[in-house]
């Protein structure tokens, strides 16, 4: 029944979590050929999961099932997972933090779940992949779409070792109202959710609210009090979210220990660290020494400080011993 309902929702463009009592659905169900539909899914490289993982089943409005694509088995969705979400138009700091968290959480053995959106989502996925970890991207459109299109290559890399999932079947177009619905799956798959940066009306706050409603742990990265990008995440802290100052704050809740592989730094951060290994320097000096843009150096320095690889005093940065 769940596959018939998902197929009917895809055909009609509806969002359904329960069987509609309509003549149209009754007629659709009578004519639905499940074996043929599964064969078409398989031909496109897709699967349909009816038996959802326990955490997702436990939410108050779980999907009827999930469409999957990727090399990993469906059991991946039941492994210890953490959602990393935040602003699409994030700052350089937010981008660096999201990527660092993705790397360190994945390196410690957690599955990193996010929404494949621009900004924080994409950086969290990339960080997990850089650590050789596994990540899950949750779509707010049909399983056959890569949205946004700019993340087609990222989605391909995620699917090589992990999964891209959606409650929407092939052919379903992205629509603004589907993304808040998607967020409940991001939160529902995970025991904990991390909000890196979020404006006051950010979709990331919807994910955090859903996680709180289900009794899941919510972490928020403190941000500048003058930045609108931090207004939502700082508000979460006022409401009782757990402050996140390093990946260990999350890992501790899972009983895990941080693992920091040598490849944990991004390319720009590694370049800046190499320059700092030669001598301490100010940010403008690092721009000249590395040839990187000022924004890239600022993001790299944030990443290095968060990783404990660099220290700053009076505007001068040096490599940590």
C-alpha positions as CSV (number, residue, x, y, z in Angstrom):
1,X,0.0,0.0,0.0
2,X,2.8,2.5,0.9
3,X,4.3,2.3,-2.6
4,X,0.9,2.8,-4.3
5,X,0.4,5.8,-2.1
6,X,3.8,7.2,-2.9
7,X,3.3,6.6,-6.6
8,X,-0.2,8.3,-6.5
9,X,1.3,11.3,-4.7
10,X,4.0,11.6,-7.4
11,X,1.4,11.4,-10.1
12,X,-0.9,13.9,-8.6
13,X,1.7,16.2,-7.1
14,X,0.3,15.9,-3.6
15,X,2.0,15.5,-0.3
16,X,0.4,12.4,1.3
17,X,1.2,10.6,4.6
18,X,-2.1,8.7,4.8
19,X,-4.4,7.0,2.4
20,X,-6.9,9.4,0.9
21,X,-10.5,8.3,0.9
22,X,-11.2,9.3,-2.7
23,X,-12.6,7.6,-5.7
24,X,-9.5,8.7,-7.7
25,X,-7.1,7.0,-5.3
26,X,-9.3,3.9,-5.2
27,X,-9.2,3.6,-9.0
28,X,-5.5,4.2,-9.0
29,X,-4.8,1.5,-6.5
30,X,-6.9,-1.0,-8.4
31,X,-4.9,-0.4,-11.5
32,X,-1.5,-0.1,-9.8
33,X,1.1,-2.7,-10.9
34,X,3.6,-2.7,-8.1
35,X,6.0,-5.1,-9.8
36,X,6.1,-3.0,-12.9
37,X,6.6,0.2,-10.9
38,X,9.5,-1.3,-9.0
39,X,11.1,-2.4,-12.2
40,X,10.9,1.1,-13.6
41,X,12.5,2.4,-10.4
42,X,15.3,-0.1,-10.6
43,X,15.9,0.8,-14.2
44,X,16.4,4.4,-13.1
45,X,18.8,3.4,-10.3
46,X,16.2,3.9,-7.5
47,X,14.7,1.8,-4.7
48,X,11.7,2.2,-2.4
49,X,12.1,1.6,1.3
50,X,8.9,0.7,3.1
51,X,10.3,-0.3,6.5
52,X,11.6,3.0,7.8
53,X,14.4,3.3,10.4
54,X,13.1,3.4,14.0
55,X,13.9,7.1,14.7
56,X,12.0,8.2,11.5
57,X,9.1,5.9,12.3
58,X,8.8,7.6,15.7
59,X,8.0,11.1,14.4
60,X,4.3,12.1,14.4
61,X,3.9,12.2,10.6
62,X,6.4,9.8,9.1
63,X,6.5,9.5,5.3
64,X,4.8,6.4,3.8
65,X,8.2,5.3,2.6
66,X,11.5,6.7,1.2
67,X,12.8,6.5,-2.4
68,X,16.6,5.9,-2.3
69,X,19.5,6.2,-4.7
70,X,23.1,5.4,-3.9
71,X,25.5,2.6,-3.2
72,X,24.8,2.2,0.5
73,X,22.3,-0.2,1.9
74,X,19.1,1.1,3.4
75,X,20.4,0.0,6.9
76,X,22.6,3.1,6.7
77,X,19.6,5.2,7.7
78,X,19.4,3.4,11.0
79,X,23.0,4.1,12.0
80,X,23.9,6.9,14.5
81,X,23.3,10.1,12.6
82,X,23.5,13.8,13.2
83,X,21.8,16.6,11.1
84,X,23.9,19.6,10.2
85,X,21.8,22.5,8.9
86,X,21.9,26.2,8.5
87,X,21.7,29.2,6.2
88,X,21.9,28.9,2.4
89,X,23.6,32.3,2.2
90,X,26.0,31.6,5.0
91,X,29.0,33.6,6.0
92,X,32.6,32.4,5.4
93,X,32.6,31.5,9.1
94,X,29.5,29.5,8.8
95,X,30.8,27.7,5.8
96,X,34.1,26.8,7.5
97,X,32.3,25.6,10.7
98,X,29.8,23.4,8.7
99,X,32.6,21.8,6.7
100,X,34.7,21.2,9.8
101,X,31.8,19.7,11.7
102,X,31.0,17.5,8.7
103,X,34.6,16.2,8.6
104,X,35.0,15.6,12.3
105,X,31.6,14.0,12.9
106,X,32.0,11.7,10.0
107,X,35.6,10.8,10.9
108,X,34.3,9.8,14.3
109,X,31.8,7.4,12.7
110,X,28.6,9.4,12.6
111,X,26.4,9.6,9.5
112,X,26.1,13.3,8.5
113,X,22.6,14.1,7.3
114,X,21.6,17.4,5.6
115,X,19.4,18.8,2.8
116,X,21.8,19.2,-0.1
117,X,21.0,22.9,-0.2
118,X,23.5,25.6,-0.9
119,X,25.5,27.0,2.0
120,X,25.7,25.1,5.3
121,X,24.1,21.9,4.0
122,X,26.5,21.6,1.1
123,X,29.5,22.3,3.2
124,X,28.5,19.7,5.8
125,X,28.2,17.1,3.0
126,X,31.5,18.0,1.6
127,X,33.2,17.9,4.9
128,X,31.9,14.4,5.5
129,X,33.1,13.2,2.1
130,X,36.6,14.8,2.7
131,X,36.9,12.7,5.9
132,X,36.1,9.5,3.9
133,X,32.8,9.3,5.9
134,X,29.3,8.7,4.8
135,X,26.6,11.3,4.4
136,X,22.9,11.3,3.5
137,X,21.2,14.0,1.4
138,X,17.5,14.5,1.8
139,X,15.7,16.1,-1.2
140,X,12.6,18.2,-1.2
141,X,11.7,17.0,-4.7
142,X,11.6,13.8,-6.7
143,X,14.3,11.3,-6.2
144,X,15.3,11.7,-9.9
145,X,16.2,15.4,-9.4
146,X,19.4,17.0,-8.2
147,X,18.3,20.2,-6.5
148,X,19.8,22.7,-6.7
149,X,21.2,21.7,-10.1
150,X,24.6,23.3,-9.1
151,X,24.9,20.4,-6.6
152,X,24.6,17.6,-9.2
153,X,28.2,16.6,-8.8
154,X,27.9,16.8,-5.0
155,X,24.8,14.5,-5.1
156,X,26.8,12.1,-7.3
157,X,29.6,11.9,-4.8
158,X,27.2,11.4,-1.9
159,X,25.6,8.5,-3.7
160,X,28.9,6.8,-4.4
161,X,29.2,5.8,-0.7
162,X,26.0,7.0,0.9
163,X,22.4,7.8,0.0
164,X,20.3,10.5,-1.5
165,X,16.7,10.0,-0.3
166,X,13.3,11.6,-0.8
167,X,9.7,10.8,0.1
168,X,8.8,12.0,-3.4
169,X,8.9,9.7,-6.4
170,X,10.4,10.4,-9.9
171,X,8.9,13.3,-11.7
172,X,8.0,15.5,-8.7
173,X,9.1,19.1,-9.2
174,X,10.7,21.1,-6.4
175,X,8.2,23.5,-4.7
176,X,8.7,25.9,-1.8
177,X,6.2,24.0,0.4
178,X,8.0,20.7,0.0
179,X,11.2,21.9,1.8
180,X,9.6,22.3,5.2
181,X,8.2,18.8,4.8
182,X,11.6,17.6,3.8
183,X,13.0,19.1,7.0
184,X,11.0,16.7,9.2
185,X,12.8,13.8,7.5
186,X,16.3,15.4,8.1
187,X,15.4,15.8,11.8
188,X,13.6,12.5,12.0
189,X,16.6,10.4,10.8
190,X,18.9,11.8,13.5
191,X,19.3,11.7,17.2
192,X,20.8,15.2,17.2
193,X,20.6,18.3,15.1
194,X,23.2,21.0,14.8
195,X,22.2,24.5,13.6
196,X,25.3,26.4,12.4
197,X,23.9,29.7,11.2
198,X,20.2,30.7,10.8
199,X,18.3,33.8,10.2
200,X,15.1,34.5,12.3
201,X,12.9,32.8,9.7
202,X,15.3,30.2,8.5
203,X,14.2,26.7,7.4
204,X,17.0,25.4,9.6
205,X,14.9,26.6,12.6
206,X,12.0,24.5,11.3
207,X,14.3,21.5,11.4
208,X,15.4,22.4,14.9
209,X,11.8,22.8,16.1
210,X,10.9,19.4,14.7
211,X,13.8,17.8,16.4
212,X,12.8,19.4,19.7
213,X,9.2,18.3,19.3
214,X,10.5,14.7,19.0
215,X,12.7,15.0,22.1
216,X,15.9,15.0,20.1
217,X,19.0,17.0,21.1
218,X,19.5,20.3,19.4
219,X,22.9,22.1,19.3
220,X,23.5,25.7,18.1
221,X,26.7,27.3,17.1
222,X,27.0,30.7,18.8
223,X,27.3,33.6,16.4
224,X,28.0,37.3,16.4
225,X,25.2,39.2,18.1
226,X,25.3,41.9,15.4
227,X,24.9,39.4,12.5
228,X,21.4,38.7,11.1
229,X,22.8,35.3,10.0
230,X,23.2,34.4,13.7
231,X,19.8,35.7,14.9
232,X,18.0,32.4,14.7
233,X,20.8,30.2,16.1
234,X,21.4,32.6,19.0
235,X,17.7,32.6,19.7
236,X,17.8,28.8,19.9
237,X,20.5,29.2,22.6
238,X,18.2,31.5,24.6
239,X,15.5,28.8,24.4
240,X,17.8,26.2,25.8
241,X,19.6,24.6,22.9
242,X,23.0,23.2,23.8
243,X,25.9,25.5,22.8
244,X,28.3,23.9,20.3
245,X,31.9,25.1,20.5
246,X,33.6,22.0,18.9
247,X,32.6,18.7,17.4
248,X,33.3,17.0,20.8
249,X,30.1,18.6,22.2
250,X,28.1,16.4,19.8
251,X,30.4,13.4,19.9
252,X,30.1,13.3,23.7
253,X,26.3,12.8,23.5
254,X,26.9,9.7,21.3
255,X,29.7,8.4,23.6
256,X,32.3,8.9,20.8
257,X,35.8,10.2,20.7
258,X,37.0,12.8,18.2
259,X,39.2,11.5,15.4
260,X,41.2,14.1,13.5
261,X,42.7,12.6,10.4
262,X,45.5,14.4,8.6
263,X,43.1,15.1,5.7
264,X,40.6,16.9,7.9
265,X,41.6,20.4,6.6
266,X,40.2,21.9,3.5
267,X,42.6,23.0,0.7
268,X,42.6,26.7,1.6
269,X,43.1,26.0,5.3
270,X,46.0,23.6,4.6
271,X,47.6,26.3,2.5
272,X,47.2,28.9,5.2
273,X,48.5,26.5,7.9
274,X,51.6,25.9,5.7
275,X,52.3,29.6,5.6
276,X,51.8,29.9,9.4
277,X,54.2,27.0,9.9
278,X,56.9,29.2,8.5
279,X,56.1,32.3,10.6
280,X,53.3,34.0,12.5
281,X,51.4,36.5,10.4
282,X,48.4,38.9,10.2
283,X,45.5,38.1,7.9
284,X,46.5,40.6,5.3
285,X,50.0,39.2,5.2
286,X,48.6,35.7,4.7
287,X,46.6,37.0,1.7
288,X,49.8,38.2,0.1
289,X,51.8,35.0,1.1
290,X,49.2,32.5,-0.1
291,X,47.7,34.3,-3.1
292,X,44.2,33.5,-1.7
293,X,41.3,35.9,-1.6
294,X,40.7,37.8,1.7
295,X,37.5,35.9,2.2
296,X,39.1,32.6,1.7
297,X,41.9,33.4,4.2
298,X,39.3,34.5,6.8
299,X,37.3,31.3,6.4
300,X,40.5,29.2,6.5
301,X,41.6,31.0,9.7
302,X,38.2,30.3,11.3
303,X,38.5,26.6,10.3
304,X,42.1,26.4,11.7
305,X,41.1,28.0,15.0
306,X,38.1,25.7,15.4
307,X,40.3,22.7,14.7
308,X,42.8,23.9,17.3
309,X,45.5,24.1,14.5
310,X,46.0,27.9,14.8
311,X,45.9,30.5,17.5
312,X,45.3,34.3,17.3
313,X,46.5,37.0,19.6
314,X,46.2,40.7,19.0
315,X,45.4,40.1,15.3
316,X,48.5,37.9,14.8
317,X,48.0,34.2,13.9
318,X,50.4,31.4,14.5
319,X,50.4,27.6,14.1
320,X,49.5,25.7,17.3
321,X,52.3,23.6,18.7
